């Protein structure tokens, strides 16, 4: 369905505000970013920021969700490239996520010590996890519709939690993390695919 001019303008303004959040997070971290700073950086009024996002916590949540959406785009591409091999698809998707996360400015900010956004992807990260799980379940269902939904949900919940953990607290490079995670998950994937 085609968006109206007003819808496109609103989406553009929201993107400009979220882009401003990203610049400020890189420059000073989330903890030291105020709504007034975001408004100034986006070239809009503070009232506009509040109207579009509600409050500071909601703005942070929307910023994090946008970044997760970008990472999920890379996951989709990896799944599509390996649609004939679920095991290879899982490894490629995890690698795409972890490699993208390693280059992601929000994740870099979290790893550099700005703990203000960390809870939104870890302890208070239910919305982020749920978006990622739902997205992954839908993608797997599209490529491998014969798989048991319960198994797909269990896999998605597990790999999303592991991916977030490895992205926000890496103990190795993405390729090593993928190798280790897939060593653990491969038997389950093979069992599910072989049913």
ZAZA-230233 format. One record per atom (N, C-alpha, C, O): residue in three letters; x, y, z. Coordinates in steps of 0.02 Angstrom, whole numbers, padded with zeros to 5 digits, always signed. Example, Ala and Ser with C-alpha at 12.3 -4.5 7.8 and 13.67 -1.06 7.14 Angstrom:
ZAZA-230233
ALA+00660-00284+00390/ALA+00615-00225+00390/ALA+00660-00165+00390/ALA+00712-00166+00423/SER+00642-00112+00354/SER+00684-00053+00357/SER+00645+00002+00394/SER+00670+00057+00402/
end
This chain:
ZAZA-230233
UNK+00042-00059+00000/UNK+00000+00000+00000/UNK+00044+00062+00000/UNK+00094+00065+00036/UNK+00026+00110-00040/UNK+00065+00171-00047/UNK+00053+00217+00014/UNK-00004+00227+00036/UNK+00108+00244+00040/UNK+00103+00291+00096/UNK+00082+00360+00072/UNK+00100+00381+00017/UNK+00044+00393+00114/UNK+00025+00462+00098/UNK+00085+00508+00112/UNK+00134+00487+00143/UNK+00081+00568+00087/UNK+00134+00617+00099/UNK+00144+00627+00174/UNK+00201+00630+00198/UNK+00090+00633+00212/UNK+00095+00644+00284/UNK+00130+00585+00318/UNK+00170+00595+00364/UNK+00115+00524+00296/UNK+00148+00465+00325/UNK+00222+00464+00309/UNK+00263+00448+00351/UNK+00239+00481+00247/UNK+00310+00484+00227/UNK+00347+00538+00266/UNK+00404+00528+00287/UNK+00314+00595+00275/UNK+00345+00651+00312/UNK+00356+00631+00385/UNK+00409+00645+00413/UNK+00307+00598+00414/UNK+00313+00577+00484/UNK+00369+00525+00491/UNK+00410+00529+00537/UNK+00372+00478+00445/UNK+00425+00427+00447/UNK+00493+00460+00438/UNK+00541+00441+00472/UNK+00498+00508+00393/UNK+00561+00544+00383/UNK+00583+00582+00445/UNK+00642+00584+00462/UNK+00534+00613+00479/UNK+00550+00650+00540/UNK+00573+00602+00595/UNK+00621+00616+00631/UNK+00538+00545+00602/UNK+00558+00495+00652/UNK+00629+00470+00638/UNK+00669+00462+00684/UNK+00643+00457+00574/UNK+00711+00434+00556/UNK+00763+00488+00572/UNK+00817+00472+00597/UNK+00747+00551+00559/UNK+00793+00605+00574/UNK+00806+00610+00649/UNK+00863+00622+00670/UNK+00754+00600+00688/UNK+00762+00602+00761/UNK+00805+00543+00784/UNK+00849+00551+00826/UNK+00792+00483+00757/UNK+00831+00425+00776/UNK+00903+00431+00752/UNK+00949+00408+00786/UNK+00914+00461+00694/UNK+00982+00475+00671/UNK+01018+00522+00719/UNK+01077+00514+00732/UNK+00981+00571+00744/UNK+01010+00618+00793/UNK+01029+00581+00857/UNK+01081+00594+00886/UNK+00986+00536+00878/UNK+01002+00495+00938/UNK+01067+00458+00926/UNK+01111+00457+00970/UNK+01074+00428+00868/UNK+01135+00390+00853/UNK+01197+00434+00857/UNK+01247+00415+00887/UNK+01193+00493+00827/UNK+01251+00539+00829/UNK+01268+00558+00901/UNK+01326+00561+00920/UNK+01217+00572+00940/UNK+01229+00592+01010/UNK+01255+00535+01051/UNK+01299+00544+01094/UNK+01230+00475+01040/UNK+01254+00417+01077/UNK+01328+00405+01062/UNK+01367+00389+01107/UNK+01347+00413+00999/UNK+01417+00405+00980/UNK+01460+00459+01013/UNK+01514+00445+01038/UNK+01434+00519+01013/UNK+01472+00577+01038/UNK+01478+00577+01114/UNK+01532+00591+01141/UNK+01423+00563+01149/UNK+01424+00572+01222/UNK+01394+00516+01262/UNK+01397+00516+01323/UNK+01366+00466+01228/UNK+01334+00411+01264/UNK+01261+00428+01279/UNK+01242+00486+01282/UNK+01221+00376+01291/UNK+01150+00386+01304/UNK+01139+00419+01372/UNK+01094+00462+01378/UNK+01178+00401+01421/UNK+01167+00429+01488/UNK+01171+00505+01490/UNK+01138+00536+01531/UNK+01210+00534+01446/UNK+01218+00607+01446/UNK+01179+00641+01389/UNK+01190+00699+01374/UNK+01133+00604+01359/UNK+01093+00632+01305/UNK+01024+00650+01331/UNK+00988+00607+01358/UNK+01005+00713+01324/UNK+00939+00737+01346/UNK+00893+00744+01286/UNK+00916+00748+01229/UNK+00829+00746+01300/UNK+00780+00755+01246/UNK+00792+00821+01209/UNK+00784+00825+01148/UNK+00811+00872+01246/UNK+00825+00937+01214/UNK+00884+00931+01166/UNK+00885+00963+01113/UNK+00934+00891+01185/UNK+00992+00880+01141/UNK+00970+00845+01076/UNK+00992+00863+01021/UNK+00926+00796+01084/UNK+00901+00760+01026/UNK+00863+00807+00980/UNK+00873+00806+00919/UNK+00820+00847+01009/UNK+00780+00895+00969/UNK+00826+00943+00931/UNK+00816+00954+00872/UNK+00875+00970+00966/UNK+00922+01016+00933/UNK+00960+00982+00876/UNK+00966+01010+00821/UNK+00984+00922+00888/UNK+01022+00886+00838/UNK+00979+00866+00778/UNK+01004+00861+00721/UNK+00915+00854+00790/UNK+00870+00835+00735/UNK+00839+00895+00700/UNK+00809+00888+00647/UNK+00846+00953+00730/UNK+00817+01013+00700/UNK+00742+01018+00709/UNK+00707+01047+00667/UNK+00717+00990+00764/UNK+00646+00993+00779/UNK+00638+01019+00851/UNK+00686+01025+00888/UNK+00577+01033+00870/UNK+00564+01056+00938/UNK+00565+00996+00986/UNK+00555+00939+00966/UNK+00578+01010+01049/UNK+00576+00958+01100/UNK+00506+00928+01103/UNK+00499+00867+01113/UNK+00456+00969+01095/UNK+00387+00945+01096/UNK+00375+00894+01040/UNK+00339+00845+01050/UNK+00405+00906+00983/UNK+00398+00860+00927/UNK+00428+00792+00945/UNK+00399+00740+00929/UNK+00485+00792+00977/UNK+00517+00729+00997/UNK+00470+00692+01045/UNK+00460+00632+01038/UNK+00443+00728+01094/UNK+00396+00697+01141/UNK+00334+00671+01106/UNK+00309+00617+01122/UNK+00308+00709+01058/UNK+00248+00688+01022/UNK+00261+00624+00981/UNK+00218+00581+00976/UNK+00320+00620+00953/UNK+00336+00563+00910/UNK+00354+00500+00950/UNK+00339+00444+00928/UNK+00385+00509+01008/UNK+00412+00452+01044/UNK+00387+00444+01115/UNK+00402+00393+01147/UNK+00351+00491+01142/UNK+00327+00485+01210/UNK+00376+00512+01260/UNK+00375+00572+01275/UNK+00419+00470+01285/UNK+00468+00493+01335/UNK+00538+00467+01316/UNK+00547+00434+01265/UNK+00586+00483+01357/UNK+00656+00466+01343/UNK+00666+00390+01338/UNK+00702+00366+01295/UNK+00634+00353+01383/UNK+00640+00280+01381/UNK+00611+00251+01317/UNK+00640+00206+01287/UNK+00554+00278+01296/UNK+00523+00254+01234/UNK+00567+00272+01173/UNK+00572+00232+01126/UNK+00598+00330+01175/UNK+00643+00350+01121/UNK+00702+00301+01118/UNK+00721+00279+01064/UNK+00731+00286+01175/UNK+00787+00238+01177/UNK+00765+00170+01150/UNK+00802+00139+01112/UNK+00706+00148+01170/UNK+00680+00083+01147/UNK+00672+00083+01071/UNK+00690+00034+01039/UNK+00645+00137+01044/UNK+00636+00140+00971/UNK+00702+00142+00934/UNK+00709+00113+00880/UNK+00751+00176+00963/UNK+00818+00177+00933/UNK+00848+00107+00932/UNK+00873+00084+00880/UNK+00844+00072+00988/UNK+00871+00005+00992/UNK+00834-00042+00944/UNK+00865-00082+00909/UNK+00768-00036+00941/UNK+00729-00078+00895/UNK+00747-00065+00822/UNK+00750-00111+00781/UNK+00761-00002+00805/UNK+00781+00013+00737/UNK+00848-00021+00721/UNK+00856-00050+00667/UNK+00895-00017+00767/UNK+00960-00048+00756/UNK+00953-00124+00750/UNK+00986-00155+00709/UNK+00911-00153+00792/UNK+00900-00225+00788/UNK+00868-00243+00721/UNK+00885-00294+00691/UNK+00823-00201+00698/UNK+00793-00212+00632/UNK+00845-00213+00576/UNK+00840-00253+00530/UNK+00894-00169+00582/UNK+00948-00169+00532/UNK+00988-00234+00534/UNK+01005-00262+00482/UNK+01002-00257+00594/UNK+01038-00320+00601/UNK+00997-00379+00574/UNK+01024-00425+00544/UNK+00932-00377+00586/UNK+00888-00431+00562/UNK+00885-00431+00486/UNK+00873-00484+00456/UNK+00895-00375+00454/UNK+00898-00373+00381/UNK+00956-00415+00355/UNK+00949-00450+00305/UNK+01013-00412+00389/UNK+01071-00453+00370/UNK+01056-00527+00383/UNK+01078-00570+00344/UNK+01020-00541+00437/UNK+01001-00610+00452/UNK+00956-00637+00395/UNK+00966-00694+00372/UNK+00908-00597+00373/UNK+00864-00618+00318/UNK+00903-00635+00256/UNK+00890-00686+00223/UNK+00951-00593+00239/UNK+00992-00605+00179/UNK+01031-00671+00185/UNK+01036-00709+00137/UNK+01058-00684+00245/UNK+01096-00746+00255/UNK+01050-00807+00251/UNK+01069-00858+00221/UNK+00991-00803+00279/UNK+00944-00859+00275/UNK+00924-00872+00202/UNK+00922-00930+00181/UNK+00910-00819+00166/UNK+00890-00827+00096/UNK+00946-00858+00054/UNK+00932-00897+00008/UNK+01007-00840+00069/UNK+01064-00866+00030/UNK+01076-00940+00043/UNK+01110-00973+00003/UNK+01050-00966+00099/UNK+01061-01036+00117/UNK+00996-01074+00127/UNK+00992-01119+00168/UNK+00945-01055+00089/UNK+00879-01084+00101/UNK+00875-01159+00088/UNK+00828-01191+00111/UNK+00923-01187+00054/UNK+00922-01260+00041/UNK+00957-01299+00096/UNK+00955-01361+00096/UNK+00989-01265+00143/UNK+01027-01299+00196/UNK+01015-01264+00263/UNK+01049-01215+00278/UNK+00968-01289+00303/UNK+00952-01255+00366/UNK+01011-01248+00414/UNK+01017-01197+00449/UNK+01055-01297+00415/UNK+01113-01293+00459/UNK+01160-01237+00437/UNK+01183-01197+00478/UNK+01175-01234+00373/UNK+01217-01180+00347/UNK+01183-01113+00355/UNK+01215-01062+00369/UNK+01117-01112+00347/UNK+01079-01049+00355/UNK+01084-01023+00426/UNK+01093-00963+00436/UNK+01079-01068+00475/UNK+01083-01046+00545/UNK+01152-01016+00559/UNK+01156-00963+00591/UNK+01205-01049+00537/UNK+01272-01023+00548/UNK+01283-00957+00513/UNK+01312-00911+00541/UNK+01261-00952+00451/UNK+01270-00890+00412/UNK+01229-00833+00443/UNK+01253-00776+00445/UNK+01169-00848+00466/UNK+01127-00796+00497/UNK+01159-00771+00562/UNK+01160-00711+00575/UNK+01184-00817+00602/UNK+01216-00797+00664/UNK+01279-00756+00650/UNK+01292-00706+00683/UNK+01317-00777+00600/UNK+01377-00739+00582/UNK+01359-00669+00557/UNK+01393-00620+00573/UNK+01307-00665+00516/UNK+01285-00599+00491/UNK+01265-00554+00549/UNK+01281-00495+00550/UNK+01229-00582+00598/UNK+01208-00542+00655/UNK+01268-00520+00696/UNK+01275-00460+00712/UNK+01312-00566+00713/UNK+01369-00548+00756/UNK+01419-00502+00721/UNK+01447-00457+00752/UNK+01430-00513+00657/UNK+01474-00469+00619/UNK+01444-00399+00614/UNK+01478-00349+00624/UNK+01379-00397+00599/UNK+01344-00332+00597/UNK+01345-00298+00664/UNK+01354-00237+00668/UNK+01335-00336+00717/UNK+01335-00307+00785/UNK+01404-00279+00802/UNK+01409-00227+00834/UNK+01457-00314+00781/UNK+01525-00291+00796/UNK+01539-00224+00762/UNK+01580-00185+00787/UNK+01505-00211+00707/UNK+01515-00148+00670/UNK+01462-00096+00687/UNK+01467-00038+00665/UNK+01411-00114+00726/UNK+01355-00070+00740/UNK+01374-00017+00791/UNK+01403-00033+00844/UNK+01359+00045+00776/UNK+01379+00100+00820/UNK+01346+00096+00888/UNK+01377+00114+00939/UNK+01283+00074+00891/UNK+01250+00067+00955/UNK+01285+00014+00998/UNK+01298+00026+01057/UNK+01299-00043+00969/UNK+01333-00096+01006/UNK+01403-00073+01027/UNK+01424-00087+01083/UNK+01438-00038+00983/UNK+01504-00012+01001/UNK+01498+00035+01061/UNK+01541+00034+01105/UNK+01446+00076+01062/UNK+01435+00121+01118/UNK+01424+00083+01183/UNK+01450+00101+01235/UNK+01384+00029+01178/UNK+01371-00012+01237/UNK+01436-00043+01262/UNK+01450-00043+01322/UNK+01476-00070+01216/UNK+01538-00103+01235/UNK+01590-00054+01261/UNK+01635-00072+01299/UNK+01585+00009+01240/UNK+01633+00060+01262/UNK+01617+00085+01333/UNK+01653+00125+01361/UNK+01563+00060+01361/UNK+01549+00078+01430/UNK+01487+00120+01441/UNK+01472+00137+01499/UNK+01451+00138+01389/UNK+01389+00175+01398/UNK+01334+00125+01416/UNK+01302+00097+01372/UNK+01325+00113+01479/UNK+01277+00064+01502/UNK+01205+00085+01497/UNK+01160+00045+01512/UNK+01191+00146+01476/UNK+01123+00170+01473/UNK+01078+00131+01427/UNK+01018+00124+01440/UNK+01105+00105+01372/UNK+01065+00067+01325/UNK+01069-00008+01336/UNK+01027-00046+01311/UNK+01119-00031+01373/UNK+01130-00103+01382/UNK+01068-00138+01410/UNK+01050-00191+01384/UNK+01034-00112+01461/UNK+00975-00147+01486/UNK+00921-00158+01433/UNK+00882-00206+01438/UNK+00918-00114+01383/UNK+00866-00121+01332/UNK+00877-00181+01287/UNK+00831-00203+01252/UNK+00938-00208+01287/UNK+00950-00268+01247/UNK+00966-00329+01291/UNK+00975-00384+01266/UNK+00970-00318+01357/UNK+00985-00374+01402/UNK+00929-00382+01453/UNK+00878-00412+01439/UNK+00939-00356+01513/UNK+00892-00369+01568/UNK+00822-00342+01557/UNK+00774-00374+01578/UNK+00815-00286+01523/UNK+00748-00258+01508/UNK+00734-00265+01433/UNK+00695-00226+01405/UNK+00766-00313+01402/UNK+00763-00318+01330/UNK+00708-00361+01301/UNK+00712-00383+01244/UNK+00655-00374+01340/UNK+00601-00416+01314/UNK+00574-00392+01247/UNK+00566-00433+01202/UNK+00559-00328+01239/UNK+00533-00307+01173/UNK+00583-00321+01116/UNK+00562-00343+01062/UNK+00646-00310+01128/UNK+00697-00324+01077/UNK+00700-00398+01062/UNK+00700-00419+01004/UNK+00704-00438+01115/UNK+00707-00511+01106/UNK+00645-00536+01069/UNK+00650-00577+01024/UNK+00587-00510+01089/UNK+00525-00534+01059/UNK+00521-00516+00985/UNK+00500-00557+00944/UNK+00542-00456+00968/UNK+00543-00436+00897/UNK+00590-00483+00858/UNK+00572-00507+00804/UNK+00648-00496+00885/UNK+00696-00540+00851/UNK+00671-00611+00846/UNK+00677-00643+00793/UNK+00642-00637+00900/UNK+00616-00706+00899/UNK+00559-00711+00848/UNK+00558-00757+00807/UNK+00511-00665+00851/UNK+00455-00667+00805/UNK+00478-00663+00732/UNK+00453-00698+00689/UNK+00527-00619+00720/UNK+00554-00611+00653/UNK+00586-00676+00629/UNK+00575-00698+00572/UNK+00626-00706+00672/UNK+00661-00767+00653/UNK+00612-00825+00643/UNK+00620-00864+00596/UNK+00562-00832+00686/UNK+00512-00884+00679/UNK+00476-00877+00611/UNK+00466-00926+00576/UNK+00458-00815+00594/UNK+00424-00803+00530/UNK+00470-00821+00471/UNK+00447-00851+00422/UNK+00533-00801+00475/UNK+00580-00815+00420/UNK+00591-00891+00412/UNK+00591-00916+00356/UNK+00601-00925+00467/UNK+00611-00998+00464/UNK+00548-01031+00437/UNK+00552-01077+00396/UNK+00490-01008+00458/UNK+00427-01035+00433/UNK+00418-01025+00359/UNK+00388-01067+00325/UNK+00444-00970+00334/UNK+00440-00957+00262/UNK+00485-01004+00222/UNK+00464-01030+00170/UNK+00546-01016+00245/UNK+00593-01057+00208/UNK+00584-01132+00221/UNK+00596-01173+00176/UNK+00564-01150+00282/UNK+00557-01220+00300/UNK+00490-01231+00335/UNK+00488-01244+00396/UNK+00435-01227+00298/UNK+00368-01229+00328/UNK+00351-01296+00360/UNK+00305-01299+00401/UNK+00385-01349+00342/UNK+00368-01415+00369/UNK+00395-01426+00439/UNK+00376-01474+00472/UNK+00438-01383+00463/UNK+00467-01392+00529/UNK+00415-01380+00583/UNK+00371-01338+00576/UNK+00421-01417+00637/UNK+00376-01411+00694/UNK+00382-01341+00725/UNK+00437-01318+00740/UNK+00325-01308+00734/UNK+00325-01239+00760/UNK+00357-01236+00829/UNK+00393-01188+00844/UNK+00344-01284+00872/UNK+00374-01284+00939/UNK+00450-01288+00936/UNK+00484-01253+00974/UNK+00476-01329+00891/UNK+00549-01334+00883/UNK+00578-01269+00856/UNK+00631-01246+00877/UNK+00542-01239+00808/UNK+00566-01176+00779/UNK+00567-01122+00832/UNK+00615-01083+00836/UNK+00515-01119+00873/UNK+00512-01069+00926/UNK+00568-01079+00977/UNK+00600-01031+00998/UNK+00580-01142+00997/UNK+00634-01157+01044/UNK+00702-01136+01014/UNK+00742-01105+01048/UNK+00713-01153+00951/UNK+00776-01134+00918/UNK+00783-01058+00916/UNK+00835-01031+00933/UNK+00730-01023+00895/UNK+00733-00950+00888/UNK+00746-00917+00955/UNK+00788-00872+00960/UNK+00711-00939+01007/UNK+00722-00910+01074/UNK+00794-00920+01096/UNK+00826-00875+01123/UNK+00820-00980+01084/UNK+00887-00997+01107/UNK+00940-00958+01068/UNK+00985-00928+01098/UNK+00935-00957+01002/UNK+00987-00925+00963/UNK+00985-00849+00971/UNK+01037-00816+00969/UNK+00925-00821+00980/UNK+00921-00748+00992/UNK+00955-00730+01057/UNK+00993-00682+01060/UNK+00941-00768+01110/UNK+00974-00754+01174/UNK+01050-00761+01169/UNK+01087-00719+01195/UNK+01072-00813+01136/UNK+01144-00822+01127/UNK+01174-00767+01085/UNK+01229-00742+01100/UNK+01140-00748+01032/UNK+01166-00695+00988/UNK+01172-00629+01026/UNK+01223-00595+01020/UNK+01121-00611+01065/UNK+01124-00549+01104/UNK+01181-00552+01154/UNK+01217-00504+01163/UNK+01188-00609+01187/UNK+01241-00617+01236/UNK+01310-00609+01204/UNK+01354-00575+01231/UNK+01320-00642+01147/UNK+01385-00637+01114/UNK+01397-00568+01084/UNK+01454-00546+01079/UNK+01343-00534+01063/UNK+01351-00467+01034/UNK+01368-00415+01087/UNK+01409-00371+01076/UNK+01336-00420+01146/UNK+01345-00369+01197/UNK+01401-00386+01247/UNK+01421-00343+01287/UNK+01425-00446+01245/UNK+01480-00465+01289/UNK+01526-00514+01254/UNK+01534-00571+01277/UNK+01555-00493+01198/UNK+01594-00541+01158/UNK+01656-00566+01196/UNK+01692-00529+01228/UNK+01666-00632+01190/UNK+01726-00662+01219/UNK+01775-00684+01164/UNK+01830-00706+01178/UNK+01752-00677+01102/UNK+01794-00696+01044/UNK+01769-00658+00984/UNK+01719-00621+00987/UNK+01804-00666+00928/UNK+01781-00634+00866/UNK+01717-00669+00842/UNK+01703-00725+00864/UNK+01678-00637+00799/UNK+01615-00666+00777/UNK+01621-00737+00748/UNK+01579-00780+00762/UNK+01672-00749+00708/UNK+01679-00815+00677/UNK+01690-00870+00729/UNK+01662-00925+00723/UNK+01731-00856+00780/UNK+01742-00905+00833/UNK+01679-00916+00873/UNK+01662-00973+00890/UNK+01643-00863+00887/UNK+01580-00870+00924/UNK+01530-00911+00884/UNK+01496-00954+00913/UNK+01526-00899+00819/UNK+01480-00938+00777/UNK+01499-01012+00778/UNK+01456-01055+00786/UNK+01563-01025+00771/UNK+01586-01095+00771/UNK+01566-01129+00837/UNK+01542-01186+00836/UNK+01576-01095+00893/UNK+01561-01125+00958/UNK+01486-01134+00968/UNK+01464-01187+00992/UNK+01447-01084+00951/UNK+01374-01089+00959/UNK+01346-01144+00914/UNK+01303-01183+00935/UNK+01370-01146+00852/UNK+01344-01197+00806/UNK+01365-01267+00827/UNK+01330-01315+00812/UNK+01421-01273+00859/UNK+01441-01339+00885/UNK+01390-01365+00935/UNK+01376-01424+00938/UNK+01362-01319+00974/UNK+01311-01338+01024/UNK+01243-01348+00991/UNK+01207-01395+01007/UNK+01224-01304+00945/UNK+01157-01305+00916/UNK+01149-01353+00856/UNK+01093-01373+00841/UNK+01203-01372+00824/UNK+01198-01414+00764/UNK+01161-01480+00776/UNK+01120-01498+00735/UNK+01175-01516+00830/UNK+01137-01578+00840/UNK+01061-01567+00845/UNK+01022-01607+00818/UNK+01041-01513+00877/UNK+00970-01498+00881/UNK+00941-01483+00812/UNK+00888-01508+00794/UNK+00976-01441+00774/UNK+00952-01424+00707/UNK+00947-01487+00664/UNK+00897-01496+00629/UNK+00997-01530+00666/UNK+00996-01591+00626/UNK+00939-01636+00648/UNK+00907-01668+00606/UNK+00926-01640+00712/UNK+00870-01680+00738/UNK+00803-01653+00713/UNK+00761-01691+00690/UNK+00795-01587+00717/UNK+00732-01556+00696/UNK+00721-01563+00621/UNK+00665-01578+00599/UNK+00773-01552+00582/UNK+00767-01556+00509/UNK+00756-01628+00488/UNK+00721-01641+00438/UNK+00784-01675+00525/UNK+00778-01746+00507/UNK+00713-01779+00527/UNK+00702-01836+00510/UNK+00671-01743+00564/UNK+00607-01773+00588/UNK+00564-01794+00530/UNK+00509-01820+00541/
end
